[in-house]
């Protein structure tokens, strides 16, 4: 459907820049977890990654409203991430917003987070309002 111009708040602009500036290029995708244990109340998508310097982290997308993963398997080797970005022009975002609006619940603040891999050409789209990083201790860290 047609979309009007959207005013982007400084907080959202900052959120986009922060997400886009993570060390995605040459990071490794380790796992994706979709948490629907409390549907509609706590819908989360978690992406576990190993950054180029070897640190591991989980990027948690909260207030998720959808996820699309077009993935290819069977390649021996790490699932290298080519890039990740906030993609406000992803057609799936407009479709999702239109579907919710049609049932009388217009969503605000929803973003599309796109992750593309270099190893298998996979594309993961996560539609969520917010994200955060949950750092994991290093393997040799002393508790």
N, C-alpha and C positions, 0 to 999 in steps of 0.2 A: 504494500500500500504506500501511498504518498506520505512523506514525513515533512513536517515543518522544520524550520531552523531550531536548533537546540542550543540553549545557553549552557556553557560548560562552566561549572563553578571552579574556583581555584583549588578546592580540595580534590575534585575529580581530576583536574589537570595534573596535580601533584601525584595522585595515585597512578595515573597512566605513566608518567615519567619514571616514577619509582619502579614500577613493574617492568617497564621496557628496559631500564638500565641494569637489571640484574644480569649476572654473568651467564646468560642463556647460551650464547654461542660456544660450542665445544663442551657444554655440560652434557651429562649422560642421564637419560630418563631411566629410572630404576623401577618405578611402580606408579600405578594410578589406583586410587581407592575411592569408591562412591559410597558415602554413608547415607543410607535411607532408613536408619534404625528408628528415627522419630520423624516420619514423613510430614512435610509441611511445616514442621516446627524447627528442625535442625537438619537441613539438607546441605551436605558439604561434599566437595570433591577435593581430594588431596593428591598432589603430585610430588613424588619423592624424586629428588635429583642429586647427582654428585656434580659439584661445581668443578671447573677446570683445575683448581688448586687442591682437589681431593676431599674438601669438606662436603658433608652431606646435609641436606635440609629438606623439609617437607613444606611445600607451598600449599596452604590451605585456602580454598575458595569457599567463603561462607555465604549464606543466603543464596544458594545456587537454585536456579530455575530450569537448568537443562545442561546436557553435556552430549557432545557428538564426537565419537572417536572412530575415524576411518583409518584403521591400522593394518599394517602388513607384518606378518611374522615369518619365522623360518630362516632368518639371516643369522649366521653365527657371528657374534660380535656385539659390542655395546650399541645401545640405541642412542646415538649421538643426536643432540638437539641442534638444529641449524639456527633457529631463532624462535623467540616468543615475543608477543606484543599484544597490546590492547587494540582490538580491531573494531572500531565503531562502524565501519562500512560493511561488515559481514552481513550478507542478506539474511542469514538465519536469525540474527538479532532482531531485525525488523519483523520477520515472520513470527517470532516468539512474542514480541510486544503486541503485535496485531491480534494474536490468538487470545492473549490475556485480556486485552481491551474489549474484544468481542463478547467476553463473558462478564463484562462489567467490572473488571479489576485492572485498571491501567497501572502498569509497573513503572516506577521511576528509579533512576540510578542504576539500571542494569547495564552491564558491560559484557563484551565478548572478549575472552582471553584466548588467543590463538597460539598453539605450540606446534611447530613443524619440525620433523626429524630429518636428518640428512642420511641416516643409515638405510631407512626403509621408505622414505617419502610419506610417512604417516602424518595425519593432521588431526589434532585434538582441539575441539572448540568447547570452552567452558563458559556458560552464561551465568554470571553471578554478580552480586552487588559489591562485595568486598573480598579482600585477600589479605593474608598475613603469612609471615615465615615462621615456622617452628623449627628452630635450630636443633640439631642433634649433637650430643657430645662427640668429640673425636674418639676414634677407636682406642687410642692409647692414653686417653685422659684418665686421671686419677679422680675417683669420686670424692 
